[in-house]
Amino acid sequence: MRDQFCMPVPADAAAAVIAEAEETVRRAAGREERRLRRAARGARARRRRQADAERREEQRRDRQRSEEERLRAAAEKAREVLLAQVSALREASGGSILDCFAAVFDPRGRRGRRYSLPCVLALTVTAMLHGKTKLADITAWITHAGQDTLAALGARTGPDGTRAAPCGRTVTRLLALASPRALSRAVAAWLAAAERGGPVTFPLAAPALLPHVACDGKEARGAVRPDGTSLFLLSAATAGTGRPVVLADREIEAKTSEIPELGPLLLELSGRFPLAGHVISADALHTQRALATLITEKLQAHYLFTVKRNQPGLRAALAALCWAGARRCVTSGEGHGRLERRSHLIMDAPEEIVEEDADAVALDRVGPLVASPQVPRRGRLGSRRDKPERPVAVRCPGR
């Protein structure tokens, strides 16, 4: 039996065993290779998913930063509008600043409002009145406002009965939602209503200064349109009595000028602030017949226009007049770091001026002509310079 077990294995059987073992090894190596490839693919997929997540998170942070910057920029525009009028609001509000912003449109839905837009705007103005002019200082002041201030300005009441102040992000977001244009109009309408009531009545019992509305266009410093052009505003403001108050303003489009915009601006202002009997002044650009007709006929007001080289015929006719016997009016004052002495010559408009230049401006009702001196150079405070006289300047119609 022992010899039977020690019998040699046939060559064919040995080759089969070896082949089977090699196949087993190859299968195991294939399984290991596939496992390694799956592991590598999984690792690459995990890295891609992680990179995608990091990229999405970075994009989300970028969008959040862009949105915060946009909100801050929009809030800064609203802050600048309020800051420009804060002193006038303090004088005209009579302790009811909320009424000033009641007409400002709130673009939010009715549901979910915790703080009204007039409340946040009134809190912003109150913070400015306390010397806080930067947006960060304003939001910090509002967050720590006292209970009396919050109650007076309509802040919401919490479950415990105390008034809750809006957080800084809420203030920034609501200031960004408030359109600077609508905000400016609301403030101008409020100030116009508080400035005076009713038109000037005639006849006057005695000589008196008529109320004056000055119109001028200026470039808004630091304001840029989306197309990169500068923002120009045409404004109408009170003049001659105390602090000027902007009654109305209008944006000048990039491809137009002030000339076609002043008439609609005055008509819009006249709807809430009667201009009858007022003296409306503008620079030489607006010495136009259509505007003069609108002021005298539709608005029942007076105009005060400067005549320069844009009206060469009228300017030459006025320069040719004899100003030797004209009345002289001399005024002096301090402003812009200098003392000024202004000398004016006043005379009634001759009939030949009315007839010869009837096409330039509406001269069917003409008042005095005034010869205004030239503008002097800027001098130091304490210097006194008489301005050389120039024979033409301003025309004003009478009643």
NORCOR-V583243 format. One record per helix or strand of 3 or more residues. SS is the DSSP state (h for helix, s for strand). FROM is the first residue (numbers start at 1). TO is the last residue. If there is no record, write none. Layout:
ss	from	to
SS	FROM	TO
SS	FROM	TO
This chain:
ss	from	to
h	2	5
h	11	93
h	97	100
h	117	129
h	135	143
h	147	152
h	168	177
h	180	195
s	212	224
s	230	239
s	246	252
h	259	272
s	279	282
h	284	286
h	289	298
s	302	306
h	309	319
s	327	335
s	338	348
h	351	356
s	368	373
s	384	386
s	394	396
